[in-house]
Amino acid sequence: MSENKCHASAGHAVEDGRKRIRHGAYKDVDEALYQWFLSARAMNLPISGPILAEKAKHFAYLLQNTDFQPGGGWIQHFKERHGIVYKAVVGEAGSLDVDARWKWLEGTLPYIREAYADRDLYNGDETGLFFQMLSSKTHALRGDPCKGGKQSKLRATIFLCVNMDGSDKCPAFVIGKSRNPRCFRGAARIPVRYRHNKKAWMTLELFREWLCEFDQRM
């Protein structure tokens, strides 16, 4: 059985004789990424180098560090600063936290929601839509070669929210890059709420805007 790999924290303490590593640039990004890392590891989530880089870019955007680029060097120094190493996960110790979460879902959560009707319980989440990406599979004649081209990376972020019994489906909150998308031109109204920014990402300000409007609907 192949071993899964993950990043694991080696602890806060600096070993005797270990050279002190200076703090890098973008301390706010560094601290935000480290706090996220600790939370993710507390839940036994596996974390790869590319995941660290993506989260670093996300925090840099939220913190308005627009010139930040988390190259391999920055990530490596981040790991050295915080004593983070790449280790293999052995055995089933990780399943203990999963069992605890299931106990919470099956025991604690039903107790909490007893006071609420299904129509008053909402769940929301965001997803990425690569709206120009072609399918990776196709029907073809047997023996015909199937070659693909370069895939488009244009994307939009969509935030969806609905209540538990499905009686209230909130309008989709779409975040793209274009201020005035071509597909909206000439439309008297659109069935979604649309906002834009350079990354087509959900930001703290946009989520706060959505949450305030959601609260007013209640």
N, C-alpha and C positions, 0 to 999 in steps of 0.2 A: 504494500500500500504506500503510495507516494506521500512524502511529508509536505504539509503546507508550511509556507514561510510567512513570517510576519515581522514587523518591527517591534522591538520590545525595549522598554526604558531600562537603562542600567542604574537608575537611581540618581538622586540629587548630589550625593556626597562626592567630593573630589578626592581621589585616592592620594595617599602620601607619595610625594615625588612626581606627581603628574603635572605637566606643564599647564599653567593657567591659560585658557583660551580667551582672547579678547572678544568683546561683544561686537557683532557685525552691524552693518547698516540696516535700516528699517526695523528698529527695535519693536515698534508696535506690531508689525507683521509677524516678527519672530515670536512675540509673546502670545499673540492670538493663535498662531499655529500650534505652539506648544501646549496651550490650554486645551485646544481641540484634540491634540494627540493624546493627552492624558485621559480625556473623556472617552475617546474611542478605544483606547487600550483597556480602560476600566470595564468596558463592555465586551472585551475579548475580540474586537474587530481586527482582522488582518489589514495591515497598512503597508503598501508598497511605495517605492520611490516616486513613481508617477502620480500616485494619489496625494502624496505630500506636496508635490509641485502644483497640482491643480488646486488644492486647498490654499496654498500660499498665494496663488494668483487671485483666488476668490477674496481672501482677506485683504490683500493689497488693494483690490478694487473697492471694497467696502470702506477701507480706510483712506481712500482717495490718493493712494500712491501710484499714480498713473504711469510712471516711468519704471516701475518695478518689473523685473524679469527674473524668475527663479530658475536660473540655469543650474546645471549639475554641481557647479562649485558652491553656489549659495546653499543648496540642499545639503551638500556634504558638510559644510561648516556648521549648518544648523544642527545636524546630527552630532557633530563633535562637541558643540557647545553644551548640548543637553545629555550627552552620554547615551545616545540612541544607537543601537546596533541591529544588524539583520540576523535573525535567529530562526531556527527550525522549531515548529511546534510539535512536541512529541506526546503521544497518548491522547487521552480524552478529557484532560482537565478543563479545557475550554467549554465542555458541555455543561459544567456545573452552573455557570452563569445563565446559560440557555434554559436550564431547568428552573432556575429561580425566576426568570422572566415569565415562563409558562405558569408558574404558581401565582405570580402577580396577575396575569391575564385571567386565569380561571378562578382565583379566589378573591383578591383585593378589588380588582376592577368591577366585578359584578356588584359588590357591596357598595362601592362609590356611586354607581349609576342607578341604584335603586330609586333614588329621589327624582330621577329625570325620565321623562317619556322619550321614546325613540325619536320622535320628531324634533326634540330639543338637543340631540347629540349630533355634533357635526365633525366631519373629518376633512382635512384639506392637505394637499400635497402638490409639489411642482414636478414637472417632467419636461424634458427637452424634446423638441420636434425638429428633426432635420428634414425640412420640407422640400428640398431639392435632391435628396439622396435617392438613387435608384435601388431597386431590389437587388439583393446579392444572389438571387436564384431566378431561373427562367425555364419555361418549357422549350424544348428544342428537339430536333430530330436526332435519333440515336447516332452517335458518331460525329455529329457536328461539333466543332470547337466553340466554346463559349468564353469570350474574352471581354473583360470589363474595362472601363475607362477610369479616369480619376474621379473620385466621388466628391461631391460638393459638401462643404462643411458649414454652409449657411444654416443657422438654426434660430429657433425662437423658444422662449421659455413660457410654459403654460401652467398657471396655477388653477387647480380644480378643487371645488369644495361642495359637499353634499351632506344632507342630514341622513341619519341612520335608516329611516324608513323610505328614503327616496322621494319624499313629497316636496322637498325644496332643493333644487339644483341651482346653485349660485352661478351667475354668468361667468364664463371662463375669463381669467385675467391673463392676457397675452402680452408678452414683452419681446419686442423685436429691436432691430437696429435702425430701421428707417423711420424718420419722422412722419412721413406720409406714404405708406405702402401703396404701390401701384394697384393692388387688388381692392383697395378701399375707394379708389377714385370713382366718382359718380354715384356712390351709394348714399342714399338718404340716411340710413342708419346701419350700424353693424351689430351683430348679436353678441359681441364680446366687449370687454373693457380693454383698451389698448394703451400701452405706454412704450417708450423706447429709451434705450441708452446704448453706448458704444459696444457693450459686451452682450447685450440681450439677456441680462441676468436679473434675477430678483434681488433687490437691494433692501436694506433696512428701511429706507424712506418709502419705497414702493409698498412694502408689506405693511408698514404703518398706515399708509393711505388706504389700502384694501381693508385692513382690520377696523379702522374707524368707520368706514362706510358699512361694513358688515354689522358692526355694533349698532349703527343707526337703524338698520333694517329690523333688528330684533324687537 
